[in-house]
Amino acid sequence: MAENEYHVSSFVVRVKPQHGPSVSSVIRSIAGLEVHAEEDGKLIVTAEAINVRELANLSTNLQETDKVLSVAPIYHEFSSDEESVAPVPRDEQTLTGV
């Protein structure tokens, strides 16, 4: 595991429409989680964490939140301060097939 990691993930959280505002409020109170949208029982939530274990804990917190019906992961991005390999330059001939 890298020493300085950063993870960001997004989820669609499903609840009964009448529970949207209360579940949204509970999720907003959990450090590392943010609700970006809520409509008809669907919430768009992002999670930010310093390692994969913390991210997994946030995901579990979402799933175990009262009145949550389902949590679907949509996106995950990871970066670290470890030595990284420089990006391979794009070869225009390879991309265009010329």
C-alpha positions in Angstrom: 0.0 0.0 0.0 1.4 3.4 -0.9 2.2 5.8 1.9 0.3 8.8 0.5 -2.8 7.6 -1.3 -5.9 9.4 -2.4 -9.1 7.6 -3.5 -12.3 9.0 -4.8 -15.4 7.0 -5.7 -19.0 7.7 -6.7 -22.1 5.7 -6.0 -25.8 5.6 -6.8 -27.7 5.0 -3.6 -31.3 3.9 -3.9 -33.9 4.6 -1.2 -37.7 4.9 -1.2 -38.5 8.4 -2.5 -40.0 9.5 0.8 -36.8 8.6 2.7 -34.5 10.6 0.3 -34.1 13.8 2.4 -33.6 12.0 5.7 -31.1 9.5 4.2 -29.3 12.3 2.4 -29.0 14.1 5.7 -27.5 11.1 7.5 -25.0 10.5 4.6 -23.9 14.2 4.7 -23.1 13.8 8.4 -20.5 11.0 7.7 -17.0 12.4 7.2 -15.7 11.5 3.7 -19.1 11.3 2.1 -20.9 13.9 0.1 -24.3 13.9 -1.6 -24.3 15.7 -4.9 -27.9 15.1 -6.0 -31.1 13.5 -4.8 -34.2 12.8 -7.0 -36.9 10.2 -6.8 -35.1 8.0 -4.4 -31.7 8.1 -6.2 -28.8 9.8 -4.5 -25.4 10.5 -6.1 -22.7 10.2 -3.5 -19.0 10.6 -3.6 -16.5 9.2 -1.1 -13.0 10.5 -0.5 -10.4 8.4 1.4 -6.7 8.2 2.1 -6.5 4.4 1.5 -8.5 1.6 0.2 -9.5 0.3 3.6 -11.0 3.7 4.5 -12.9 3.7 1.2 -14.2 0.2 1.9 -15.4 1.4 5.3 -17.2 4.3 3.8 -18.9 2.0 1.3 -20.0 -0.3 4.1 -21.3 2.8 6.0 -23.4 3.6 3.0 -24.8 0.1 2.7 -25.6 -0.1 6.4 -27.4 3.3 6.5 -30.9 2.8 7.7 -33.5 2.9 4.8 -30.9 2.4 2.1 -32.1 -0.2 -0.4 -29.0 -0.5 -2.6 -25.6 1.0 -3.3 -24.0 0.7 -6.8 -20.4 1.8 -7.3 -20.0 3.9 -10.4 -16.5 5.3 -10.5 -13.2 4.9 -8.6 -10.0 6.8 -9.1 -6.7 6.3 -7.2 -3.5 8.2 -7.0 -0.4 8.1 -4.9 2.9 9.9 -4.3 4.9 6.8 -5.2 7.2 7.0 -8.1 5.1 6.9 -11.2 6.1 6.0 -14.7 5.9 8.9 -17.0 2.9 8.7 -19.4 3.7 7.2 -22.7 3.6 9.9 -25.4 0.8 9.4 -27.9 2.1 8.5 -31.3 -0.2 10.3 -33.8 0.6 7.7 -36.5 -0.5 4.9 -34.2 -3.7 6.6 -33.2 -4.7 7.5 -36.7 -3.4 4.4 -38.4 -1.4 6.4 -40.8 
